[in-house]
Amino acid sequence: MAEPLVGLYGGAEVTGYALTPSTDPNLYHLCRLDEMLHSIIGDIRDRKKLTNALITCNPDVVIHMAAQPLVRTSYIDPVETYEINTMGTVNILEAVRQARQKEVNVQGLIIVTTDKCYENKEWVWDIENLIV
């Protein structure tokens, strides 16, 4: 039997903020996440809605993982990719700042990105010399 997802079953109240799933079926519904967490359908580019959602759910920790990660899509629509990836991150930072001004006590903000944002030399890392 697989281990349960700690964030969903370990006592944490989880609120998700995302676009409507683009396929049917989709992983969100197949995993029945709608039964395990509160979802807000929204676009990371809508700063006002995002800020209101943060204020309403009053999170301790915000994890930002929204992105348009597809390289070919970024060539076809670079402006939208920039709006989602760059301005989406700006919007999260601003939403957290504004929420804190409204006495929402966000204790942590984790911003997840991909290695393709930086020069990727496909290094083989020496694990013993990494500072953790």
Buried (B, 14 or more C-beta within 10 A) or exposed (E): EEEEEEEBEEEEEBBBBBEEBEEEEEEBEEEEBEEBBEBBEBBBBBBEBBBBBBBEBBBEEBBBEBBBBEEEEBEEBEEEBEBBBEBBBEBBBBBBEBBEEEEBEBEEBEEEEEEEEEEEEEEEEEEEEEEE
